[in-house]
């Protein structure tokens, strides 16, 4: 199951005010002092951000714009091939720039007229209840840094490409945006951490790594798949199961590898009926009952 803190590098503030980002051992930027300093600079700006205030502007470098440009160019044809039409409609409506990294305030300006969502900044990890609580208010907490330039098509952690290209285009669909909002609103009703994690795991296997039928074809709508160059080539060969809330909320998985098990919605209607309705009605008792139905080996 999802464990809070798995997805993001730890961020600490030293006694002298210096912000340090602690990258994982498999991170391609681990020994790049310039990259580490840049990550600390961007994280510091997010840490200093006052809630409700203007989102910090990051002056992206030519190299950072180049990473964004490269990834967008490589993802575009894969989206046309692998993305569900509902995601593609959102992408077309949003119209993100492909040649440069947008500021989060720009993403908000594009997104708000479509679905009422906005973006705020995060240095990295946002506590689970805070992250989902903001989703319930139609606010997406996004990192602002970019992946290391040595491997532009790979990142071991969510960066602004994942947060904006993956989730931003998804949130431009009113239907996907409503399911995401319902997941966030659910946490306000939940008292136990176990119930919150159950919701987060169902979210993982739907809005992050969900697949969906498109006639006879299997397409992706999850932000984790559609922001990953490699994952788009692999998802069709994974074990595909029908939507199952017990399975989705309790299945063990490794976030550092391609997801070997994915859950297929027959349509957006089914996603709304099964996952959206669950988010809209779940309470601690329901989450506990569903968890108790999981096989011991899950």
N, C-alpha and C positions, 0 to 999 in steps of 0.2 A: 504494500500500500504506500501511498504518498507520505513522505516524511517532510515536515516543514524544514526548510533550509537546505534541502538537497539541490535545488536548482541554481542557487546563486553563490558566488564567491563571498566569503565573509568580509565585512568592512569594519575597521576599527579606527579610532581616533587616538593619536598619541598625546602625551602630556603637552607637547609644544604646538598642538593643533593640527599636525600633519595627519592626513587621512591615508590609511594604507588598505589596499585591496589584496586579500590573500587568495591567490589563484590556486586551483587544484593542480595536482602533480601532472595531470595530462593536458594542461592548458598550454597551447603553443606560445603564449606570451610570458610564460613563467619566468624566464631568464632574460627578458628584454626590459632593461631598466627604463628606457624611454616610454615603453608601453605601460609599465607599472606606474610611472609618474603621471602619465596622462589619465589612467584609470582613477588614480587617487584624486586628481584635480576635478574630474567630472563628478565623482562620488561626493566630494566636499561641497560642491555647489548644490547638489540635491539634499545633502544633510542640512545645509543652511536654509533651505527653502521653508518659508512660513506657509502653513496650510491656508489656502484661499488666496495667497498672493500670486503674482505673476510667476510662471514657470521659468526657471533660469534659462537663459539663452547660452547655448554652447557654440563657440566659434570653431566649427569643424575645419580641419585641415584639408588640403588638397588630397592627401592620401586617404583620409577618412571618406571624403566624397567619392573617391575612386573605388573604395570597397563597396559602398552602397551601390554605385553605378554598375559595378561588375556583377554583384549578386542579383540586382533587379533584372539585368539583361539575361542572366542565366535562368532565373526563375520564370520569366515571362512565357517562354514557349512551353515550359512544363505545366504552368497553370492552365494554359489553353488545352493541354492534353489531359491533365489529371484532376483539375479542380471541378467541383460540382457547379452547375450553372448558377445556383443561388449565390455562391461565393463570387463568381465572375461578375454577376450583376452588381454586387456590392463594390467590387474592385473598380468597375467602370464608373460607377456613380461617384466614388471617392476621388479618383484621379490624383493619386499621390505622385509627386515628382519622381522620375526615375533617374535623373542626372545628378541629384544632390541629396544630402541628408536633410529632411525637413525638421524644423523645430517642432517640439511638441505642441506649441501654441498654434502652429499652422495646421497640424493634424486635427486639433480641436475645431479650428475654423472650418475645415472641410467636412468634418464628421457631424458636428452639432446640428446643422440644418437637415441632415438626413435622418438621424435617429436620436438626437438629443444627448449624445455621449461626449465626454471630454477626456483629456489626458492630463495626468499630473506626473511629476518626476519621482523616481525612487533611486537610491544609491545602489540597490541590489535587492536583498531580501526584504520583503514586507511581511510582518507577522500575518499568519493565515486569516485571522478574524479581521484584521485591518484591511487586507487586500480584498477579501470578499465583501466586507462592509462597504467599501467604496464601489465595488461592482453594483451593489444594490442601490447606489445613488447615481449610477451611470457614469462612474469615474474609473478610468483604467490607469493603474499605476505602472509606469513604464521606466525602464532604464534608459540612459541616454548615450551610453558608450557603444562602440563598435567592436566586433571581433578582431582578432589579430590579423594583420595584413598578409602574413605568410600563408594562411589557409582561409581565404575569403569565403569559401563555400562550406566551411565547417566552424562550428562553435560548440564547446561543451556546456555552455550556459546561455540563457536568454539574453540577447542584446537588443538594441533598438530595431534591428531588422526583423527579428522574431516578433517583438512587441507591436510594431507598426505595420509591417508588410503582412504578417500573419494575422494578428488580432484586429488591427485597424480595418483592413479590408473585410474581415468577417463582421465587425461591428457596424459596417456600413449597410449590411442587410438588416432591415427592421425585424425580420423573423429570428435571425441568429442573435441579434442584439437583445431581443426580449427574453430568449432562453438564458443568455448570460446574466442579464439583470435579475432574473428569477433565482439563479444560483446564488447571487450575492445577497438578495433579500432573505433567502432561507437562513443564512447564518444569524440574522437578528432574532430568529425564533429559537435557535438551538442553544442549549446550556452546556452540553457536554462536548469535550474536545473530540471524542470518538464520533459523534454525529457530524461535526464540522468536517472531519477528515473523510467521512463517508461521502459527503456532498462533494468535497474536493476531488475524490477519486472518480466519482461519476462524471464530474466536469472534465477530468483528465481524459477519460475514454470517450468523451463526446466532443466538447468544444476545443480540446487540445488535439486529440488523436482520433477523431471520428471519421468514419467513411459512410458513404450513402449511395444507394442505387440511383442510376440515371438511365432509365430503360434497362437494357440488358447489361450495361456497363457499371463498373464500380468506380466511383469518384471519391475524392477527399474533400472534406469541408473543415477539418480540424486545423487550427493555426499552427500546431507543432509540425504537422506534415507539410503544410503548404508554405512554410518558411524554411524548409529543409531541402536542399538540392538532392541529397542522397536519399532521403526518406521517400520522396515522391516516386523514385524508381523501384522502391522495395515494397511499398505497402500492399500492392496487389498480390504478392506471393506469400503474405502472412496468413496465419489462421484467422479466418473471418467468422465471427459469431453474430447471431442476431442480438438485438438490444436485450439486455438482461440486467436489471438494476442490482441484483445480488452479486452477480459476477463482476459488474463494473465497479461496485463499491468495495470489493474485498479482494480482488485479484492481485497477487504479488507481481511486481514488475520492476525492471531496472531502467532508470531514466537515462543511463549513460549509453544505452544500446538502442538500435532500432526496435520498435515495439513488435514483439512476435505475435501478439494477439490483439486484434482490433474488432470493434463492434459496429455492425452495419445497420443503419436505419434504412427502411424501405423508401422513405421519402421525408421531406421536411415536415409533412403532416405527422408522420410517426414520431419523429424526433420531438416535436412539440407535445404530442399526446403522451409519450412515455417519459422522456427526460424532462421536458418543460413542466408537465403536470406534477412530476415528482418534486422538482425544485419548488414549485408553487405551494405544495401541501406538506412537505416533510416536516416532522417534528422529532424530538428525541426518541419518543416511543417507536415511531415508524422506523427510524434509522436503526435502532437496537433490534427490532424484530427482523429487519432485512439482514443485518449482520449475523444474527443467530442462525439464519438459513444457509449460510455459506458452508460448503463441505470443509472438513477439517484439513484437507490437503491444499486448499486454496491459499 
